[in-house]
C-alpha cells in the first residue's frame, strides 16, 4: 500500500478541541514530530482537517 509521512509544523496553542484531538489521534503532539502511515480515506480526512498544522510527503 501507499504510505505518507505526516510531520507537525505548527503549534496547537489556540486551536479548537477537535483539531487537538485529531492531532493526538494521528500520533503527533510536538512540532517536528513525524509519523509514517498507510494511506486510507480516514487518514486523508484527518490530514485534511488539520492541513494548516502539518506537512505531508509521499513515500
mmCIF file of the C-alpha atoms, coordinates in Angstrom:
data_MODEL
# 
_entry.id   MODEL 
# 
loop_
_atom_site.group_PDB 
_atom_site.id 
_atom_site.type_symbol 
_atom_site.label_atom_id 
_atom_site.label_alt_id 
_atom_site.label_comp_id 
_atom_site.label_asym_id 
_atom_site.label_entity_id 
_atom_site.label_seq_id 
_atom_site.pdbx_PDB_ins_code 
_atom_site.Cartn_x 
_atom_site.Cartn_y 
_atom_site.Cartn_z 
_atom_site.occupancy 
_atom_site.B_iso_or_equiv 
_atom_site.pdbx_formal_charge 
_atom_site.auth_seq_id 
_atom_site.auth_comp_id 
_atom_site.auth_asym_id 
_atom_site.auth_atom_id 
_atom_site.pdbx_PDB_model_num 
ATOM 1  C CA . UNK A 1 1  ? 0.000   0.000  0.000  1.00 0.00 ? 1  UNK A CA 1 
ATOM 2  C CA . UNK A 1 2  ? 0.909   3.604  -0.403 1.00 0.00 ? 2  UNK A CA 1 
ATOM 3  C CA . UNK A 1 3  ? 2.371   5.421  2.595  1.00 0.00 ? 3  UNK A CA 1 
ATOM 4  C CA . UNK A 1 4  ? 2.716   9.062  3.577  1.00 0.00 ? 4  UNK A CA 1 
ATOM 5  C CA . UNK A 1 5  ? 4.857   10.836 6.151  1.00 0.00 ? 5  UNK A CA 1 
ATOM 6  C CA . UNK A 1 6  ? 2.977   13.383 8.260  1.00 0.00 ? 6  UNK A CA 1 
ATOM 7  C CA . UNK A 1 7  ? 5.006   15.980 10.188 1.00 0.00 ? 7  UNK A CA 1 
ATOM 8  C CA . UNK A 1 8  ? 3.543   18.554 12.575 1.00 0.00 ? 8  UNK A CA 1 
ATOM 9  C CA . UNK A 1 9  ? 4.957   22.009 11.801 1.00 0.00 ? 9  UNK A CA 1 
ATOM 10 C CA . UNK A 1 10 ? 2.699   24.370 13.767 1.00 0.00 ? 10 UNK A CA 1 
ATOM 11 C CA . UNK A 1 11 ? 1.688   24.647 17.405 1.00 0.00 ? 11 UNK A CA 1 
ATOM 12 C CA . UNK A 1 12 ? -1.629  23.541 18.907 1.00 0.00 ? 12 UNK A CA 1 
ATOM 13 C CA . UNK A 1 13 ? -1.922  26.682 21.032 1.00 0.00 ? 13 UNK A CA 1 
ATOM 14 C CA . UNK A 1 14 ? -5.263  28.464 20.419 1.00 0.00 ? 14 UNK A CA 1 
ATOM 15 C CA . UNK A 1 15 ? -6.659  25.570 18.336 1.00 0.00 ? 15 UNK A CA 1 
ATOM 16 C CA . UNK A 1 16 ? -10.073 24.004 18.752 1.00 0.00 ? 16 UNK A CA 1 
ATOM 17 C CA . UNK A 1 17 ? -10.587 20.840 20.797 1.00 0.00 ? 17 UNK A CA 1 
ATOM 18 C CA . UNK A 1 18 ? -11.408 18.853 17.671 1.00 0.00 ? 18 UNK A CA 1 
ATOM 19 C CA . UNK A 1 19 ? -8.138  19.869 15.979 1.00 0.00 ? 19 UNK A CA 1 
ATOM 20 C CA . UNK A 1 20 ? -6.160  18.966 19.109 1.00 0.00 ? 20 UNK A CA 1 
ATOM 21 C CA . UNK A 1 21 ? -7.926  15.599 19.266 1.00 0.00 ? 21 UNK A CA 1 
ATOM 22 C CA . UNK A 1 22 ? -7.220  14.929 15.592 1.00 0.00 ? 22 UNK A CA 1 
ATOM 23 C CA . UNK A 1 23 ? -3.502  15.651 16.032 1.00 0.00 ? 23 UNK A CA 1 
ATOM 24 C CA . UNK A 1 24 ? -3.416  13.353 19.070 1.00 0.00 ? 24 UNK A CA 1 
ATOM 25 C CA . UNK A 1 25 ? -5.256  10.607 17.161 1.00 0.00 ? 25 UNK A CA 1 
ATOM 26 C CA . UNK A 1 26 ? -2.680  10.839 14.381 1.00 0.00 ? 26 UNK A CA 1 
ATOM 27 C CA . UNK A 1 27 ? 0.051   10.234 16.967 1.00 0.00 ? 27 UNK A CA 1 
ATOM 28 C CA . UNK A 1 28 ? 1.538   13.723 16.840 1.00 0.00 ? 28 UNK A CA 1 
ATOM 29 C CA . UNK A 1 29 ? 1.673   16.405 19.526 1.00 0.00 ? 29 UNK A CA 1 
ATOM 30 C CA . UNK A 1 30 ? 5.021   18.173 19.231 1.00 0.00 ? 30 UNK A CA 1 
ATOM 31 C CA . UNK A 1 31 ? 6.399   20.392 16.499 1.00 0.00 ? 31 UNK A CA 1 
ATOM 32 C CA . UNK A 1 32 ? 8.678   18.483 14.068 1.00 0.00 ? 32 UNK A CA 1 
ATOM 33 C CA . UNK A 1 33 ? 7.376   15.093 15.202 1.00 0.00 ? 33 UNK A CA 1 
ATOM 34 C CA . UNK A 1 34 ? 6.625   12.864 12.236 1.00 0.00 ? 34 UNK A CA 1 
ATOM 35 C CA . UNK A 1 35 ? 4.905   9.557  11.564 1.00 0.00 ? 35 UNK A CA 1 
ATOM 36 C CA . UNK A 1 36 ? 4.604   7.221  8.589  1.00 0.00 ? 36 UNK A CA 1 
ATOM 37 C CA . UNK A 1 37 ? 1.133   5.787  7.964  1.00 0.00 ? 37 UNK A CA 1 
ATOM 38 C CA . UNK A 1 38 ? -0.753  3.846  5.314  1.00 0.00 ? 38 UNK A CA 1 
ATOM 39 C CA . UNK A 1 39 ? -2.991  5.950  3.085  1.00 0.00 ? 39 UNK A CA 1 
ATOM 40 C CA . UNK A 1 40 ? -6.657  5.343  3.917  1.00 0.00 ? 40 UNK A CA 1 
ATOM 41 C CA . UNK A 1 41 ? -9.727  7.541  3.490  1.00 0.00 ? 41 UNK A CA 1 
ATOM 42 C CA . UNK A 1 42 ? -9.858  8.025  7.268  1.00 0.00 ? 42 UNK A CA 1 
ATOM 43 C CA . UNK A 1 43 ? -6.249  9.239  7.474  1.00 0.00 ? 43 UNK A CA 1 
ATOM 44 C CA . UNK A 1 44 ? -6.711  11.547 4.485  1.00 0.00 ? 44 UNK A CA 1 
ATOM 45 C CA . UNK A 1 45 ? -9.785  13.076 6.142  1.00 0.00 ? 45 UNK A CA 1 
ATOM 46 C CA . UNK A 1 46 ? -7.857  13.684 9.357  1.00 0.00 ? 46 UNK A CA 1 
ATOM 47 C CA . UNK A 1 47 ? -4.982  15.285 7.442  1.00 0.00 ? 47 UNK A CA 1 
ATOM 48 C CA . UNK A 1 48 ? -7.402  17.498 5.533  1.00 0.00 ? 48 UNK A CA 1 
ATOM 49 C CA . UNK A 1 49 ? -8.897  18.707 8.823  1.00 0.00 ? 49 UNK A CA 1 
ATOM 50 C CA . UNK A 1 50 ? -5.510  19.842 10.178 1.00 0.00 ? 50 UNK A CA 1 
ATOM 51 C CA . UNK A 1 51 ? -3.674  20.541 6.904  1.00 0.00 ? 51 UNK A CA 1 
ATOM 52 C CA . UNK A 1 52 ? -2.651  24.006 8.156  1.00 0.00 ? 52 UNK A CA 1 
ATOM 53 C CA . UNK A 1 53 ? -0.757  22.381 11.049 1.00 0.00 ? 53 UNK A CA 1 
ATOM 54 C CA . UNK A 1 54 ? 1.014   19.545 9.224  1.00 0.00 ? 54 UNK A CA 1 
ATOM 55 C CA . UNK A 1 55 ? 3.106   18.796 6.149  1.00 0.00 ? 55 UNK A CA 1 
ATOM 56 C CA . UNK A 1 56 ? 2.691   15.563 4.206  1.00 0.00 ? 56 UNK A CA 1 
ATOM 57 C CA . UNK A 1 57 ? 5.151   13.743 1.938  1.00 0.00 ? 57 UNK A CA 1 
ATOM 58 C CA . UNK A 1 58 ? 4.620   10.670 -0.217 1.00 0.00 ? 58 UNK A CA 1 
ATOM 59 C CA . UNK A 1 59 ? 6.986   7.800  0.436  1.00 0.00 ? 59 UNK A CA 1 
# 
